[in-house]
Amino acid sequence: MEEQKENVPRREHTGEENAEASAASPFCQSKQCCQFDFQEENNKKSNSGDFSDPIYKEISLTNGYINRMNREELRTKLAEFRLDTRGVKDVLKKRLKNYYKKEKLMYKQPPNAEDYYNYICVIDFEATCEEKNQPEFIHEIIEFPIVLLNTQTLQIEDTFQQYVKPEINPQLSDFCINLTGISQELVEKADEFPKVLQRVVDWMKQKELGSKYSYSILTDGSWDMSKFLNIQCRISRLKYPSFAKKWINIRKSYGNFYKVPRCQTKLSTMLEKLGMDYDGRPHSGLDDSKNIARIAIRMLQDGCELRVNERLHGGHLLAVPSSTPIEGAPIPQMPRFR
């Protein structure tokens, strides 16, 4: 629900991604070789510590050459490696740089899939709203969707969707109905939030999330968990669920990874910059979640390690440093009533 989300105070980025070097060098892989014909302009000293290995200087030099390529050259080179050629120039550069970096480092230290989440649960709530939301207006969740993304296959493996009957404002505004496509009849036939949350927990347990498979929640911004779920739990007199206390804010991850300003991290803008169109009905919670999952898939393909970057503690939204070890969310449990 971007109209509601944009009204929430903004937080600053934590700068999780390191700046990339800007020199150039040829590079080769075992299966196919990407040769960049150029001469080194500067002989720079290798970084100390872990980056003293010559492989990092080679990566740095190649990055510089990629920075000087135009869009058509980038698309041609990406096509040689059978990579996606859609997106704006900056996205294409990042994609090519990360492909080379990933391939080169794979021979130095093969990645361990066990160090990353097996699944990502994409959640994008829809909530009650008015055309001009007053500060005192209380948003209640009316759609609870989950899209289950397998991080190994990079496929959407399953989906969950339940509508929710609001308690405080049971009559939806015409604006809310037109925006979300959720009718008054749908919410009147739905169960109240505690019963829906119990079904969410049961569904996640059925998928063995937190027990057999590690997972993390991913949202489009901070608001779904820190605002909508937090408020809804108070309305329903429930404690906040422990499995939703940490999540991946894809807007923050996208901005840090592709080095773009905050104004370019809305759902529609992220899709556009990645060369994709919105698929489905905007402001449908399930369709929004599917499109957010498409962005996550593209970012994983481009070499981004999506990881938890926000958490809720004592009712307050906090940033999670990028140096924090990757840790999956706990086994879902139905929270107790207050």
Residue, then its C-alpha position, 0 to 999 in steps of 0.5 A: m500500500e504505497e499511498q499509506k507507506e509514503n506517509v510514514p517518517r523516513r529513516e536514513h540508510t545504514g550504508e551496508e554496501n561497500a563502494e566499488a573500485s573504479a579501475a579496469s582489467p580483462f577477466c576470464q572464466s573457465k566456461q567462457c571468457c569475457q575479454f576487455d581490450f584496454q591498457e591499465e591507466n593507473n597502477k594502484k596498490s592493493n588494499s591491505g588485509d583481506f583485500s590484498d589478494p591480487i584477485y581483488k585488484e583484478i576485480s577493481l580494474t575490471n569494474g573501472y572498464i565496465n564503468r566506461m561502457n555505454r548501454e549497448e556495450l553493456r547489453t552485448k556483454l551481458a548477452e554473451f554471458r546469457l544474462d538479463t539485458r533489461g534495465v537502466k544503465d546503472v542496473l546493467k553495470k551492477r549486473l555485469k560487475n557482480y557476475y564477474k565478481k561472483e564467478k571470480l570469487m567462486y574459484k577462490q572460495p566456493p559459496n556455501a548455500e547453507d549460510y543463506y536462507n532457504y526461503i524468503c517470505v514476501i509479505d505486503f499487507e493491505a489495510t483500511c484507509e481513507e482518501k485523506n488519512q487523518p493522523e488519528f485514523i487507525h489502519e487495520i489489516i484486511e489482506f494477509p498475503i505471503v509469497l514463498l520464494n525458494t532462494q536456491t531455485l529462485q522460483i515462487e514455490d507457493t502463496f498464501q492469502q487470507y482476507v481479514k474482517p476489521e473491528i474498529n472500522p468494519q465499513l470500508s471506504d469507497f476509496c479503500i475498495n477502489l484502491t485495493g479491489i477488496s469488497q465489503e462482502l469479502v471482509e464481512k465473510a472473513d475472520e477476524f485477525p487472530k484466526v487469520l494469524q493462526r492460519v498463517v502460523d499453521w501454513m508456515k509450519q506446514k512448510e517447515l519454516g524455521s525447523k527444517y528450512s531457514y527463512s526470512i521475511l521480506t517487505d516493501g519498506s518498514w511499514d508492514m511490520s513496524k506499523f501495520l502488524n504492530i498496530q493490528c496486534r494491539i487492536s487484537r490484543l495480541k503480543y507481537p509475533s516473534f517470527a516477524k520481529k526482523w525482516i528484509n526491507i527490500r527498498k533499503s537493500y535495493g537502494n544500497f545495492y544499486k546505489v540509487p536515491r530513496c526516491q527511486t525505491k518505490l515498487s513501480t520505480m524498482l520494476e521500471k529500473l529493472g526493465m520489468d512491468y507490473d504483473g497483476r492488479p496494483h494494491s492487491g496484497l498478493d499481486d504486490s507481494k508477487n511483484i516484490a518477489r520478482i524484484a528480489i529474484r532479479m536482485l539475487q540473480d544480480g549478486c545481491e545478498l538480501r539479508v535482514n536489515e531492520r528489526l522491531h524492539g520494544g515497539h521501536l524500529l531499529a536498523v540491523p548492521s550488515s555485519t550481523p551474521i545471517e540468522g533465520a527467523p524462529i519457528p512460527q508460533m501463535p502469540r499469546f493474548r495480552 
